[in-house]
Amino acid sequence: MREKVLLICSECLSRNYTTTIKKGEGKNLELKKFCKHCGKQTVHKISK
């Protein structure tokens, strides 16, 4: 089973991306993605 999660920018805290992860996987996913609000690549984390 997979669940949808929101990714938020670690700098401006805007919710930019949605993705799916396996249930039971770690909740500490960090991806480097482009933030259109900051205008640069930043670390995005799972929203709580």
CHARMM internal coordinates of N, CA and C (Angstrom, degrees):
IC EDIT
DIST 1 N 1 CA 1.4425
DIST 1 CA 1 C 1.5235
ANGL 1 N 1 CA 1 C 109.30
DIST 1 C 2 N 1.3100
ANGL 1 CA 1 C 2 N 117.40
DIHE 1 N 1 CA 1 C 2 N 142.89
DIST 2 N 2 CA 1.4525
ANGL 1 C 2 N 2 CA 122.12
DIHE 1 CA 1 C 2 N 2 CA 179.07
DIST 2 CA 2 C 1.5252
ANGL 2 N 2 CA 2 C 109.15
DIHE 1 C 2 N 2 CA 2 C -120.06
DIST 2 C 3 N 1.3172
ANGL 2 CA 2 C 3 N 115.75
DIHE 2 N 2 CA 2 C 3 N 151.19
DIST 3 N 3 CA 1.4501
ANGL 2 C 3 N 3 CA 119.97
DIHE 2 CA 2 C 3 N 3 CA 178.38
DIST 3 CA 3 C 1.5242
ANGL 3 N 3 CA 3 C 110.08
DIHE 2 C 3 N 3 CA 3 C -126.76
DIST 3 C 4 N 1.3312
ANGL 3 CA 3 C 4 N 116.39
DIHE 3 N 3 CA 3 C 4 N 146.83
DIST 4 N 4 CA 1.4537
ANGL 3 C 4 N 4 CA 121.61
DIHE 3 CA 3 C 4 N 4 CA 178.86
DIST 4 CA 4 C 1.5204
ANGL 4 N 4 CA 4 C 109.68
DIHE 3 C 4 N 4 CA 4 C -81.42
DIST 4 C 5 N 1.3214
ANGL 4 CA 4 C 5 N 116.16
DIHE 4 N 4 CA 4 C 5 N 140.09
DIST 5 N 5 CA 1.4602
ANGL 4 C 5 N 5 CA 121.78
DIHE 4 CA 4 C 5 N 5 CA 176.02
DIST 5 CA 5 C 1.5237
ANGL 5 N 5 CA 5 C 108.70
DIHE 4 C 5 N 5 CA 5 C -134.46
DIST 5 C 6 N 1.3175
ANGL 5 CA 5 C 6 N 116.14
DIHE 5 N 5 CA 5 C 6 N 154.12
DIST 6 N 6 CA 1.4529
ANGL 5 C 6 N 6 CA 122.64
DIHE 5 CA 5 C 6 N 6 CA 176.03
DIST 6 CA 6 C 1.5184
ANGL 6 N 6 CA 6 C 109.27
DIHE 5 C 6 N 6 CA 6 C -99.29
DIST 6 C 7 N 1.3231
ANGL 6 CA 6 C 7 N 116.52
DIHE 6 N 6 CA 6 C 7 N 141.32
DIST 7 N 7 CA 1.4579
ANGL 6 C 7 N 7 CA 121.33
DIHE 6 CA 6 C 7 N 7 CA 175.48
DIST 7 CA 7 C 1.5209
ANGL 7 N 7 CA 7 C 108.19
DIHE 6 C 7 N 7 CA 7 C -107.07
DIST 7 C 8 N 1.3423
ANGL 7 CA 7 C 8 N 116.29
DIHE 7 N 7 CA 7 C 8 N 132.44
DIST 8 N 8 CA 1.4562
ANGL 7 C 8 N 8 CA 120.52
DIHE 7 CA 7 C 8 N 8 CA 179.52
DIST 8 CA 8 C 1.5235
ANGL 8 N 8 CA 8 C 109.53
DIHE 7 C 8 N 8 CA 8 C -117.84
DIST 8 C 9 N 1.3068
ANGL 8 CA 8 C 9 N 114.72
DIHE 8 N 8 CA 8 C 9 N 147.48
DIST 9 N 9 CA 1.4624
ANGL 8 C 9 N 9 CA 122.14
DIHE 8 CA 8 C 9 N 9 CA 178.67
DIST 9 CA 9 C 1.5218
ANGL 9 N 9 CA 9 C 108.71
DIHE 8 C 9 N 9 CA 9 C -70.23
DIST 9 C 10 N 1.3149
ANGL 9 CA 9 C 10 N 117.01
DIHE 9 N 9 CA 9 C 10 N 136.72
DIST 10 N 10 CA 1.4645
ANGL 9 C 10 N 10 CA 120.28
DIHE 9 CA 9 C 10 N 10 CA -178.52
DIST 10 CA 10 C 1.5269
ANGL 10 N 10 CA 10 C 112.22
DIHE 9 C 10 N 10 CA 10 C -78.02
DIST 10 C 11 N 1.3396
ANGL 10 CA 10 C 11 N 118.42
DIHE 10 N 10 CA 10 C 11 N -14.72
DIST 11 N 11 CA 1.4597
ANGL 10 C 11 N 11 CA 120.52
DIHE 10 CA 10 C 11 N 11 CA -179.54
DIST 11 CA 11 C 1.5260
ANGL 11 N 11 CA 11 C 112.95
DIHE 10 C 11 N 11 CA 11 C -95.55
DIST 11 C 12 N 1.3527
ANGL 11 CA 11 C 12 N 117.13
DIHE 11 N 11 CA 11 C 12 N -52.28
DIST 12 N 12 CA 1.4719
ANGL 11 C 12 N 12 CA 118.97
DIHE 11 CA 11 C 12 N 12 CA -176.02
DIST 12 CA 12 C 1.5268
ANGL 12 N 12 CA 12 C 112.61
DIHE 11 C 12 N 12 CA 12 C -103.80
DIST 12 C 13 N 1.3325
ANGL 12 CA 12 C 13 N 118.27
DIHE 12 N 12 CA 12 C 13 N -3.63
DIST 13 N 13 CA 1.4647
ANGL 12 C 13 N 13 CA 125.11
DIHE 12 CA 12 C 13 N 13 CA 176.20
DIST 13 CA 13 C 1.5278
ANGL 13 N 13 CA 13 C 114.11
DIHE 12 C 13 N 13 CA 13 C 61.87
DIST 13 C 14 N 1.3473
ANGL 13 CA 13 C 14 N 117.16
DIHE 13 N 13 CA 13 C 14 N 25.91
DIST 14 N 14 CA 1.4632
ANGL 13 C 14 N 14 CA 119.38
DIHE 13 CA 13 C 14 N 14 CA 175.83
DIST 14 CA 14 C 1.5270
ANGL 14 N 14 CA 14 C 109.30
DIHE 13 C 14 N 14 CA 14 C -88.05
DIST 14 C 15 N 1.3258
ANGL 14 CA 14 C 15 N 115.65
DIHE 14 N 14 CA 14 C 15 N 143.10
DIST 15 N 15 CA 1.4655
ANGL 14 C 15 N 15 CA 121.64
DIHE 14 CA 14 C 15 N 15 CA -179.67
DIST 15 CA 15 C 1.5198
ANGL 15 N 15 CA 15 C 108.22
DIHE 14 C 15 N 15 CA 15 C -87.38
DIST 15 C 16 N 1.3449
ANGL 15 CA 15 C 16 N 116.67
DIHE 15 N 15 CA 15 C 16 N 107.38
DIST 16 N 16 CA 1.4590
ANGL 15 C 16 N 16 CA 121.02
DIHE 15 CA 15 C 16 N 16 CA -171.41
DIST 16 CA 16 C 1.5161
ANGL 16 N 16 CA 16 C 113.94
DIHE 15 C 16 N 16 CA 16 C -105.25
DIST 16 C 17 N 1.3018
ANGL 16 CA 16 C 17 N 118.83
DIHE 16 N 16 CA 16 C 17 N -38.53
DIST 17 N 17 CA 1.4543
ANGL 16 C 17 N 17 CA 121.87
DIHE 16 CA 16 C 17 N 17 CA -169.32
DIST 17 CA 17 C 1.5236
ANGL 17 N 17 CA 17 C 111.59
DIHE 16 C 17 N 17 CA 17 C -127.60
DIST 17 C 18 N 1.3385
ANGL 17 CA 17 C 18 N 115.47
DIHE 17 N 17 CA 17 C 18 N 151.98
DIST 18 N 18 CA 1.4588
ANGL 17 C 18 N 18 CA 121.16
DIHE 17 CA 17 C 18 N 18 CA 169.15
DIST 18 CA 18 C 1.5191
ANGL 18 N 18 CA 18 C 106.84
DIHE 17 C 18 N 18 CA 18 C -119.81
DIST 18 C 19 N 1.3094
ANGL 18 CA 18 C 19 N 116.54
DIHE 18 N 18 CA 18 C 19 N 147.14
DIST 19 N 19 CA 1.4489
ANGL 18 C 19 N 19 CA 121.99
DIHE 18 CA 18 C 19 N 19 CA 178.27
DIST 19 CA 19 C 1.5177
ANGL 19 N 19 CA 19 C 108.37
DIHE 18 C 19 N 19 CA 19 C -151.16
DIST 19 C 20 N 1.3136
ANGL 19 CA 19 C 20 N 116.82
DIHE 19 N 19 CA 19 C 20 N 172.03
DIST 20 N 20 CA 1.4597
ANGL 19 C 20 N 20 CA 120.80
DIHE 19 CA 19 C 20 N 20 CA 178.47
DIST 20 CA 20 C 1.5222
ANGL 20 N 20 CA 20 C 109.15
DIHE 19 C 20 N 20 CA 20 C -118.22
DIST 20 C 21 N 1.3333
ANGL 20 CA 20 C 21 N 115.40
DIHE 20 N 20 CA 20 C 21 N 144.44
DIST 21 N 21 CA 1.4588
ANGL 20 C 21 N 21 CA 121.38
DIHE 20 CA 20 C 21 N 21 CA 175.81
DIST 21 CA 21 C 1.5180
ANGL 21 N 21 CA 21 C 107.82
DIHE 20 C 21 N 21 CA 21 C -132.40
DIST 21 C 22 N 1.3109
ANGL 21 CA 21 C 22 N 116.09
DIHE 21 N 21 CA 21 C 22 N 158.24
DIST 22 N 22 CA 1.4592
ANGL 21 C 22 N 22 CA 120.59
DIHE 21 CA 21 C 22 N 22 CA 176.18
DIST 22 CA 22 C 1.5167
ANGL 22 N 22 CA 22 C 109.47
DIHE 21 C 22 N 22 CA 22 C -69.57
DIST 22 C 23 N 1.3181
ANGL 22 CA 22 C 23 N 116.16
DIHE 22 N 22 CA 22 C 23 N 141.84
DIST 23 N 23 CA 1.4671
ANGL 22 C 23 N 23 CA 119.45
DIHE 22 CA 22 C 23 N 23 CA 175.39
DIST 23 CA 23 C 1.5169
ANGL 23 N 23 CA 23 C 107.99
DIHE 22 C 23 N 23 CA 23 C -65.48
DIST 23 C 24 N 1.3025
ANGL 23 CA 23 C 24 N 117.09
DIHE 23 N 23 CA 23 C 24 N 138.00
DIST 24 N 24 CA 1.4537
ANGL 23 C 24 N 24 CA 121.94
DIHE 23 CA 23 C 24 N 24 CA -179.09
DIST 24 CA 24 C 1.5164
ANGL 24 N 24 CA 24 C 113.05
DIHE 23 C 24 N 24 CA 24 C 91.61
DIST 24 C 25 N 1.3483
ANGL 24 CA 24 C 25 N 117.34
DIHE 24 N 24 CA 24 C 25 N -10.47
DIST 25 N 25 CA 1.4599
ANGL 24 C 25 N 25 CA 120.16
DIHE 24 CA 24 C 25 N 25 CA 176.11
DIST 25 CA 25 C 1.5207
ANGL 25 N 25 CA 25 C 108.65
DIHE 24 C 25 N 25 CA 25 C -70.89
DIST 25 C 26 N 1.3044
ANGL 25 CA 25 C 26 N 115.96
DIHE 25 N 25 CA 25 C 26 N 164.45
DIST 26 N 26 CA 1.4544
ANGL 25 C 26 N 26 CA 120.04
DIHE 25 CA 25 C 26 N 26 CA 179.68
DIST 26 CA 26 C 1.5139
ANGL 26 N 26 CA 26 C 112.13
DIHE 25 C 26 N 26 CA 26 C -62.13
DIST 26 C 27 N 1.3037
ANGL 26 CA 26 C 27 N 116.34
DIHE 26 N 26 CA 26 C 27 N 144.66
DIST 27 N 27 CA 1.4561
ANGL 26 C 27 N 27 CA 121.54
DIHE 26 CA 26 C 27 N 27 CA -179.94
DIST 27 CA 27 C 1.5244
ANGL 27 N 27 CA 27 C 111.36
DIHE 26 C 27 N 27 CA 27 C -91.89
DIST 27 C 28 N 1.3082
ANGL 27 CA 27 C 28 N 118.27
DIHE 27 N 27 CA 27 C 28 N 15.32
DIST 28 N 28 CA 1.4608
ANGL 27 C 28 N 28 CA 121.52
DIHE 27 CA 27 C 28 N 28 CA -177.29
DIST 28 CA 28 C 1.5256
ANGL 28 N 28 CA 28 C 112.07
DIHE 27 C 28 N 28 CA 28 C -111.01
DIST 28 C 29 N 1.3223
ANGL 28 CA 28 C 29 N 116.89
DIHE 28 N 28 CA 28 C 29 N 41.10
DIST 29 N 29 CA 1.4492
ANGL 28 C 29 N 29 CA 122.14
DIHE 28 CA 28 C 29 N 29 CA 179.51
DIST 29 CA 29 C 1.5200
ANGL 29 N 29 CA 29 C 109.72
DIHE 28 C 29 N 29 CA 29 C -71.12
DIST 29 C 30 N 1.3212
ANGL 29 CA 29 C 30 N 116.43
DIHE 29 N 29 CA 29 C 30 N 129.85
DIST 30 N 30 CA 1.4604
ANGL 29 C 30 N 30 CA 122.30
DIHE 29 CA 29 C 30 N 30 CA 177.00
DIST 30 CA 30 C 1.5164
ANGL 30 N 30 CA 30 C 108.07
DIHE 29 C 30 N 30 CA 30 C -132.12
DIST 30 C 31 N 1.3249
ANGL 30 CA 30 C 31 N 116.34
DIHE 30 N 30 CA 30 C 31 N 123.25
DIST 31 N 31 CA 1.4543
ANGL 30 C 31 N 31 CA 122.07
DIHE 30 CA 30 C 31 N 31 CA 179.78
DIST 31 CA 31 C 1.5188
ANGL 31 N 31 CA 31 C 109.08
DIHE 30 C 31 N 31 CA 31 C -125.87
DIST 31 C 32 N 1.3331
ANGL 31 CA 31 C 32 N 115.99
DIHE 31 N 31 CA 31 C 32 N 146.26
DIST 32 N 32 CA 1.4513
ANGL 31 C 32 N 32 CA 120.68
DIHE 31 CA 31 C 32 N 32 CA 174.08
DIST 32 CA 32 C 1.5166
ANGL 32 N 32 CA 32 C 107.76
DIHE 31 C 32 N 32 CA 32 C -90.70
DIST 32 C 33 N 1.3347
ANGL 32 CA 32 C 33 N 116.20
DIHE 32 N 32 CA 32 C 33 N 114.23
DIST 33 N 33 CA 1.4571
ANGL 32 C 33 N 33 CA 122.04
DIHE 32 CA 32 C 33 N 33 CA -177.98
DIST 33 CA 33 C 1.5265
ANGL 33 N 33 CA 33 C 109.22
DIHE 32 C 33 N 33 CA 33 C -132.05
DIST 33 C 34 N 1.3395
ANGL 33 CA 33 C 34 N 115.30
DIHE 33 N 33 CA 33 C 34 N 162.12
DIST 34 N 34 CA 1.4583
ANGL 33 C 34 N 34 CA 120.84
DIHE 33 CA 33 C 34 N 34 CA 177.65
DIST 34 CA 34 C 1.5233
ANGL 34 N 34 CA 34 C 109.63
DIHE 33 C 34 N 34 CA 34 C -81.47
DIST 34 C 35 N 1.3091
ANGL 34 CA 34 C 35 N 116.38
DIHE 34 N 34 CA 34 C 35 N 128.50
DIST 35 N 35 CA 1.4666
ANGL 34 C 35 N 35 CA 122.07
DIHE 34 CA 34 C 35 N 35 CA 176.88
DIST 35 CA 35 C 1.5267
ANGL 35 N 35 CA 35 C 107.96
DIHE 34 C 35 N 35 CA 35 C -102.47
DIST 35 C 36 N 1.3428
ANGL 35 CA 35 C 36 N 116.80
DIHE 35 N 35 CA 35 C 36 N 119.47
DIST 36 N 36 CA 1.4614
ANGL 35 C 36 N 36 CA 119.72
DIHE 35 CA 35 C 36 N 36 CA -177.67
DIST 36 CA 36 C 1.5238
ANGL 36 N 36 CA 36 C 112.12
DIHE 35 C 36 N 36 CA 36 C -71.87
DIST 36 C 37 N 1.3382
ANGL 36 CA 36 C 37 N 117.53
DIHE 36 N 36 CA 36 C 37 N -20.95
DIST 37 N 37 CA 1.4564
ANGL 36 C 37 N 37 CA 120.54
DIHE 36 CA 36 C 37 N 37 CA 179.04
DIST 37 CA 37 C 1.5272
ANGL 37 N 37 CA 37 C 111.32
DIHE 36 C 37 N 37 CA 37 C -79.56
DIST 37 C 38 N 1.3363
ANGL 37 CA 37 C 38 N 116.96
DIHE 37 N 37 CA 37 C 38 N -40.73
DIST 38 N 38 CA 1.4707
ANGL 37 C 38 N 38 CA 121.42
DIHE 37 CA 37 C 38 N 38 CA 177.84
DIST 38 CA 38 C 1.5285
ANGL 38 N 38 CA 38 C 111.09
DIHE 37 C 38 N 38 CA 38 C -80.08
DIST 38 C 39 N 1.3291
ANGL 38 CA 38 C 39 N 116.66
DIHE 38 N 38 CA 38 C 39 N -32.04
DIST 39 N 39 CA 1.4554
ANGL 38 C 39 N 39 CA 120.94
DIHE 38 CA 38 C 39 N 39 CA -178.52
DIST 39 CA 39 C 1.5157
ANGL 39 N 39 CA 39 C 113.66
DIHE 38 C 39 N 39 CA 39 C 83.32
DIST 39 C 40 N 1.3473
ANGL 39 CA 39 C 40 N 117.27
DIHE 39 N 39 CA 39 C 40 N 20.37
DIST 40 N 40 CA 1.4643
ANGL 39 C 40 N 40 CA 120.54
DIHE 39 CA 39 C 40 N 40 CA 179.40
DIST 40 CA 40 C 1.5150
ANGL 40 N 40 CA 40 C 110.08
DIHE 39 C 40 N 40 CA 40 C -153.23
DIST 40 C 41 N 1.3179
ANGL 40 CA 40 C 41 N 116.32
DIHE 40 N 40 CA 40 C 41 N 172.58
DIST 41 N 41 CA 1.4568
ANGL 40 C 41 N 41 CA 121.37
DIHE 40 CA 40 C 41 N 41 CA 177.93
DIST 41 CA 41 C 1.5226
ANGL 41 N 41 CA 41 C 109.47
DIHE 40 C 41 N 41 CA 41 C -81.29
DIST 41 C 42 N 1.3398
ANGL 41 CA 41 C 42 N 115.63
DIHE 41 N 41 CA 41 C 42 N 126.53
DIST 42 N 42 CA 1.4526
ANGL 41 C 42 N 42 CA 120.83
DIHE 41 CA 41 C 42 N 42 CA 179.57
DIST 42 CA 42 C 1.5270
ANGL 42 N 42 CA 42 C 109.40
DIHE 41 C 42 N 42 CA 42 C -134.49
DIST 42 C 43 N 1.3135
ANGL 42 CA 42 C 43 N 116.26
DIHE 42 N 42 CA 42 C 43 N 168.39
DIST 43 N 43 CA 1.4504
ANGL 42 C 43 N 43 CA 121.54
DIHE 42 CA 42 C 43 N 43 CA 176.83
DIST 43 CA 43 C 1.5264
ANGL 43 N 43 CA 43 C 108.47
DIHE 42 C 43 N 43 CA 43 C -78.40
DIST 43 C 44 N 1.3265
ANGL 43 CA 43 C 44 N 116.17
DIHE 43 N 43 CA 43 C 44 N 131.14
DIST 44 N 44 CA 1.4651
ANGL 43 C 44 N 44 CA 122.16
DIHE 43 CA 43 C 44 N 44 CA 177.01
DIST 44 CA 44 C 1.5106
ANGL 44 N 44 CA 44 C 108.37
DIHE 43 C 44 N 44 CA 44 C -113.48
DIST 44 C 45 N 1.3321
ANGL 44 CA 44 C 45 N 116.81
DIHE 44 N 44 CA 44 C 45 N 135.07
DIST 45 N 45 CA 1.4539
ANGL 44 C 45 N 45 CA 122.74
DIHE 44 CA 44 C 45 N 45 CA -178.49
DIST 45 CA 45 C 1.5233
ANGL 45 N 45 CA 45 C 110.14
DIHE 44 C 45 N 45 CA 45 C -119.60
DIST 45 C 46 N 1.3317
ANGL 45 CA 45 C 46 N 115.90
DIHE 45 N 45 CA 45 C 46 N 164.25
DIST 46 N 46 CA 1.4599
ANGL 45 C 46 N 46 CA 120.40
DIHE 45 CA 45 C 46 N 46 CA 177.86
DIST 46 CA 46 C 1.5212
ANGL 46 N 46 CA 46 C 109.83
DIHE 45 C 46 N 46 CA 46 C -70.59
DIST 46 C 47 N 1.3121
ANGL 46 CA 46 C 47 N 115.59
DIHE 46 N 46 CA 46 C 47 N 133.69
DIST 47 N 47 CA 1.4527
ANGL 46 C 47 N 47 CA 122.38
DIHE 46 CA 46 C 47 N 47 CA 177.87
DIST 47 CA 47 C 1.5232
ANGL 47 N 47 CA 47 C 110.33
DIHE 46 C 47 N 47 CA 47 C -74.32
DIST 47 C 48 N 1.3222
ANGL 47 CA 47 C 48 N 117.81
DIHE 47 N 47 CA 47 C 48 N 148.70
DIST 48 N 48 CA 1.4657
ANGL 47 C 48 N 48 CA 121.56
DIHE 47 CA 47 C 48 N 48 CA -179.96
DIST 48 CA 48 C 1.5003
ANGL 48 N 48 CA 48 C 110.27
DIHE 47 C 48 N 48 CA 48 C -100.98
END
COOR INIT
IC SEED 1 N 1 CA 1 C
IC BUILD
